[in-house]
Amino acid sequence: MHWLTTRYLIELDRPRVMGIVNVTPDSFSDGGNYDGPDAAMAHCERLVAEGADILDVGGESSRPSAEPLPLEEERRRVLPVLKAALSLGIPVSIDTCKPDLMREALDLGVDIVNDIAALRLPGALDVVAAHPNCGICLMHMRGTPRSMQDDPHYGDVVVEVGDFLRDRAQRVRSAGVDPARIVLDPGIGFGKSVAHNLALLARQSELLDFGYPLLLGWSRKSTLGQVTGRPVADRLVASVAAGLAAVQHGAKVLRVHDVGAMVDALKVWRAAGLSA
């Protein structure tokens, strides 16, 4: 199995680690830490040194209750970082919902579009379909960041999330996109309760039936705080444990803040013969 992207064919014979680069003042975990180009680029270099396989650069917070960010401000935040990150020798992803920014990032040579709205905004699908081979991550989210945690309900969260992801993947394929470009993300913490998130982890393997690689983002999520009683700054161990559990249930890409710790955990996991 592999993930076809702009510049790289990412082999998924082992779990890959996607390092988070939040160029934001207000992200839930590290907002303000890397919200200038120099600080963000130094963070990119550090994540590569720690063993990141992919860098995911985003300029708009998607924390619960977050307000939408104007396009020009998002452009100002991320474009200088993307330009520099493209020189680091690993795939680079743009984390955005905005079609205009997707297009501009892809014109720079960015490898992957990671969209929490699963290309539902007008024009987004057209942008990626017009590109010959960029990678695409389609994520499930109920509502918007502003409203997603307003008492979310599901009949069966795994079935409903799966139905949504399968439908979005089919719509993307119907636009002429090679299925090898598509990865699915069930959207841990995006319009879901603690029980919903844990059900998605326990039954994650059901989402493999659609034939696409899975990307999981458990890093520092509030569900881990609810389970452990730890504040966001103290969720490293829980994040690594959740990442390993996701891998056990078939995840091929882990989106994380703490790259070095996750890379080391996966090395031990593979050395023990527990993961391919």
Summary of the structure (lengths in Angstrom):
residues: 276
radius of gyration: 17.0
end to end distance: 12.0
largest distance: 48.1
contacts: 939
relative contact order: 0.14
helix: 43%
strand: 15%
